[in-house]
Amino acid sequence: MKISMFHLMPHRDLPADFEKRYHSIWVDPPFWELADPEQCGQYYNWTLDELIYAAKAGLDGICVNEHHQNAYGFMPGPNLMGSVLARATAGMDVAIVQMGATLPTTQPPIRVAEEYAMLDCISGGRIVAGMPLGSPMDANYCYGIPPIEQRDRYYEAHDLILKAWQARQPFAWNGKYTQLPMVNLWPRPVQQPHPPVWVPGSGSLSTWDFAAKHDHCYCFLSYFGSKLAKNVMDGFWEFVATTNRDANPYRAGFLQLLVVSETDARAEEEYYPHIRYFYDKCLHVAQEFAAPPGHQDYRSLVNTVKKQLRAARDLRDQLPNWKYKDFIENGLVIGGSPATVRDRLVEAIKNLRVGNLMLLLHIGSMPHELTLKNIDLFAREVYPQVRDIWDDEWENRWWPQKLRGKRALAAQPAVAAGGS
Amino acid sequence: MVTTQDRTVMAWRDQIETRVKIAGNGPPLAFLHGAYGLQWDPFLDTLARSHTVYAPEHPGTTPGSPDSIKPLDNLWDLVLYYYELLDALGLDKPALVGHSFGGMVAAEVAATSPERVGKLVLIDPIGLWRDDHPVRNWMAIPLAELPKHLFADPEGPLAKMLSAATANVESEAAVDMQIQLMWSLACTAKFVWPIPDRGLHKRLHRITAPTLIVWGKQDGIAPAVYAQEFGDRIKGSRVELIDGAGHLPHLEQMAQVTKVIGEFLGS
């Protein structure tokens, strides 16, 4: 098992009536009404400190990602964060999981190849190269990519990056979206032939197909927990079985919200407001931004409109009425005492057959100190009991080579990261 | 309603299948539809009384051929494809009538190959951009809010009909219509996202066909100020502003618009 902490870097202090007063948390929320730059500086530094704390606490990896024009998670430059993390974790057996720089919106895309190679050099071969397609909000609205072209641009950028990392001779790239006369990347990644590639997705067949074809790790990034993900992941494994790929659980990644406290009751008391904040405010995205026509190809569009749309609407309509226990019982959040969390987590991992787990240990408005507590309790009381799953049988081929062995468990409670 | 006949045309080295709806008698007239796709409507019925109307479906929007959008990468490809289509239909100097997105395409064809077009009618075309009057991003309008932005009278019969059609998630036909509408938005946006300005302002002066510009005064997508922008750039053109009409003046004030167009085409 490899378990990483995922951080979105959200706004932690949105007004209580945010979702009623504002149209959307993404694309058009007014910055000067809702935030100020000094406060953002504080959020960035807390985020970095929390991830570094997780690294020191013994987790296997730390993840950041890219989003634009929003209060949901605003790291427009994930590699800026990654480079601080790579340096601050020098000498530690922790992976820097970039989930990552968005391919279709980076022009020319060799910028991603260069920056990931830099990170791999700085970290001494510890990066995971996430290759996201980008959300419609980011790619279409904030960065102006025609929705119908987004996937095609992604495929081309992917091929260019992989070739740029591996080619021994300079080459010309005559693509539809990028033309370069002489590609000759400096630097090259430490990991050869290239860092492991993870492909985030939301359950579409074309992404499964792509990940299997290239033998990349497929990561289902959902905020709706393992129970609702079961269908998707079963579909994924059935699909993998139809290809020539093995059923190695490390071929799959999953994102899970998780909160731990001393007791189940205490977990509810401490974390419920932040869970509420996350689902009410952070996911308050205007529908027209989330699904511009063309973002899905025709077949997926038909499938979504006819089958999935109503189910998604039903769930969205229910969420505002949910209590803490509903989030727990439906599996959207794994939470409670260490023993409860352990049981639920083992169940989720086995149910979905995932080897690369990403945990959202900071959620919405969670303050810094509570986040450190969550990381600390997870690392000490839960992680040691789940870290051995799958390892008797499978090797994680999608993890930096030098980190594939077990990390030494942190002997002491992690030292609190210095305040910033 | 007149009887329409469908003709399927293969173009672009047989990679693009286009269904063309044809009706009426008289000199040829090609109608290029807007971003929401082709519906044969009473406006086209009226045109078909005096002309043989050819109404092609934008590449990718012909049922059964969603991939026909793939071979066209940019506006230049699209314009060349239209040359091929007009040739394949055997149309000699047809009148070209375009609405909204189709108006932009019609203007591009008339500007880049002036000899192909007999007369040109542009109904609330897009294609120009002014920072002080930005064109509304129609892709960002939720289906439920369409009537408010498309019509001068958001409570009128057309607006009500549209509201009912987009809100219906129970009937299979209504859902199919919504899918068709969304896919049509996707296929047209390929050539104009994120800003519907591909440099048409540099080319409009090349148009030689007699040109009529019709604009809904209360257009909530492309404000009526653009009517004069087009008028000023196309030599000898005539501008008609239609009161009580939004982005679809040919439907919202059909009698008035068909009269103006009829006089223009007939003269």
Interface residues (C-beta under 8 A of the other chain):
Chain A: N140 Y141 G144 I145 P146 P147 I148 E149 K176 A286 Q287 E288 F289 P292 P293 G294 D297 Y298 R299 L301 V302 V305 K306 L309 R310
Chain B: P66 D67 I69 D73 M139 A140 I141 P142 V169 V175 Q178 I179 M182 W183 S184 L185 A186 C187 A189 K190 W193 P194 I195
